[in-house]
């Protein structure tokens, strides 16, 4: 079985990494997806539902597919090619201190741990107790990983070079903003719950309240508890994405919006001009 997994992973890693850097493909090749998917057969996301695999052949999960973890709530191990592209854009480096919010059973936590190496750290948060327990068990041999059961938004977080969020939010958490070191990168899906939004990459500058920010791609996730606005906020965000989302260039922390404003929240807004 291990030989078969290794054969699948070698091809799978190259396939889902695409044009990403070799370190991304290398990380995917090292992490056993079956450990985080649980025992087969598995439920594979297809459109608005799931297809059950006929048996536990590993070939079914070493594809560019979402694997269902909680079908009733729509919680999955997300699309590998999308995460590979997003993690590549984060420019993670060996020794980085990373925070992950929404760890699930820990699959992408493990991938991040391989990227940052033994000299780095990954502090992961998962609010669902059962999923957090599974992640902790799955990652017990990764000494640089610490899994917390609970929210990654309403507490003081450790300082980090990168923050990777796997749950949809209609606003950035101030805890993420405070935790990010100068030069650090924040990647999170600005989106309504289960709605199509965008994966936003933000970089903290050395100083100032205007931070470089761009959307890497469109994105859809389950909602981040505590960071989903009311119905009006969600509608405003949906309307904003109907416009030129790909022109966003900066995240600003003041109330002085101007005609470059793409979307505004409480004490923050996204602008289509560079952070000069």
N, C-alpha and C positions, 0 to 999 in steps of 0.2 A: 504493500500500500504506500509506503513512504517513497519508494522508487517511482511509482506511478504519479504521486503528488509532485515530486520533483520535476518529472518530465512535463507535466501540465503547467507547472508554475513558470518554468523557463520560457515557454511560448507565451503564456498568458501575460507575463510581465512585459515582454517586448510589445505585445499587441496593445495592451491598454495604455502603456506609457507613450506610445507614438513618438512624437518629436520632443518629448520631455528629456531632461538631462539624464545621463546614465545612472546617476545616483537614485533617481526615482524608480527606474526599471529594476535596479539592483535591490531596492527595498521591497518591491512587490514580489520579486523572485524568492526572497527569503522568508516571507510570512505565509504560514499555512492557513489558507482561507477556511478550510474545513474546521479548524479549531474554534473559530469564531462563529461559524454558521450553525454549529451543533450537529448532532447525528442526522443523517439523511433517512428517508427522502426529504427534499426541501421544497419550499414554495417559492417560485420565481415570479417576480412582478411582471405582469403583461397588461399594458393598457391600464384600465381601472380595476383590474383584478389580479388573480394569481393562478399560475399553473403548477400543479404538483408533479414533481419528477417521479418517474415510475420506480426508481430505486435509488440507492446511495452511491452510484457511480460518480466519482469526483469530476468527471468531464462536465457534468451539468453546472457546477459552480465555478469552474475555471473558464468562465465566459464573461463578457462585458454586460452583466445583468445585476439587478437588485435582488437580494435574497431576503425573504420575509422573516422577520423576527417576532413581530406581533401583528398579525394580519388584521385584527379588529381595529387597531389604532393606526395602521399604515406605517409601522416602524420597520425599517429595512436596513440591511447593510447596503450602502449607497452604490451608485454606478462607479465602477473602478476608473474608467477613462476620465470621467469628470473630476474625481478626486485627484487623480494623477496630474491633470492639467493645473488644478488649483494649487496643489502642493508645490508643483514646479514653479508657479508664479510667485509663491511665497518666498522663494530663494532661501530655503532652510539650509543651515550650515552645521558642520560638526561642532559640537559643544554648545549649540543654542539651547536656551531655556524656553520651553514651549508650554503653553496652556491650551488644552483642548476642551471645548464645551460641547456636550452631547456625544459621549464616547460610545454609547450603545454597548455591544459586547466586546469592544476594544480592537476591532480589526484595523481601523485607520490609526488608532493610537499606536499599535504595533508597527505599522508602516512608518509613522513619524519617528518612533524610537530608533528604527534602523537608520533613518536618514541622519539624525543628529548624533548617533553613535553613543558609545559608553561614556563619553565626556559630557554629553548633554543630559537634559532632564525633560520629562514630560509629566505635567500635572494635569490629570484628566478628571472631568466632572461628568457624572451621569445621575440625573434626578430620579430615575426609576430604580427602585431598590433591587429588583430581580436582575435587571440588566447590569447594574453596577456590580452585583455579586458575581455575575458571570464574567464580566470584564476583569475583575480582580483575580479570579481564578485563572482565566486565560493568560493573564499578563504576569503571573507570579514569578516567572523566570526572568523577567525584564527588570533588572535592578534599578534602572534609571527612571522607571515609571511609578507614579503614585496615583491611585484611583480613589477619588472621593465620591461618596454617595451624597448627592445633593446638588443644589443649583450652583452654577458658575457665574451668577450675575449679582447676587445680593450679599456679597461678602468681600472682605479685603483679600485680594489675590496676590500671589507672589509676583515679583517683577519678572518680566518676560521679554525675550527677543521677538517672539511670535505668538499670536493667539489665533487658533483655528476653531471656528464655530460651526457646528453641524446641526443647527436648529434655526428656524426662520424667526427673524425679529423685525419689527417695524421701526426700531430705533437701536442705535448702539448702546450697550450698557456702559454706564459711567465707570463701573468697576474695571472693564476692559481698557478704557481710556487711561485710567489712573495706573494700571499695571504695566502698560507698554513702555519699554525703555526707549530713549532717543534712538532713532534708526530702526526701531522695531516695526513689524508688520502685523496688521490685523486683517483677517479675512473672515467675513461673515455674510450670510445670505440676508439681505434686506428684502423682506418678502412677507406677505400675509400668510397665515397658517394654511398649508396645503395649496397655496396659490403660487403662481409663477412670478418670481421676482428676479433679483440679480445678485451674483456673488461680488461683493464689494471689497476691494483691496485698499487698505489705508496704511500710510506710513507716517510714523511720528517724527517730525523734524526735530532739530536740536533746540529750537525755540519757536514761539509764536502760536497763534490760534488758527492758523490756516494750514491744513495738512493735505499733502497729495493724496488723491483718492480717485480710483477708476473702477468701473465694473469690468470684471474679467469675462463674464458670460451670464446668461440667464440661469436661474437656479430655482429649485422647488424642494422644500423640506417640511417636516412636521414643525409645529410651532414651538418656540422657546418659551417655556412657562415664565410669566412675569414680564416678557418683552413683546407681547402682542397687544397692539393698541385696540381702541374701540372700533366699531364698525365704520365710523367716519374716517379714522386714520387709515384703515385698510382700503377703503374706497379711494381716498386721495392717493395712496401709493399705487393702486392699480391704474388710476388715471395718469399718474406720472410716467409709469412704464409704457403707456401708450404713446409717449413722446420720445424725445431724443435721449434715452438713458445712456447711450454710448458716448455722449458728449460730456458727461460728468468728469471733472478734473480735480475738485478739492472738497474737503470736509471742513466746515468753518464752525467755530464755537462762539457765536455772538447772536444778537437778535437783530442785527442790521442787514436784513436781506435786501437784495437789489434785483434788477431784472435778469441777472444770471442765475437766479435760484431755480433749481430743478425740483427740489423737495425740501420742506422745512419741518423740523420737529421742535421739541421743547429745549431751547438752548443750543441747537445745532441745525445746520442746513448744508445741503449739497449744492455746489456751484459748478457751472459749466466753464469757468475760467481757472487758469492755473493759480496756485497758491503764492502769488507774488507779494 
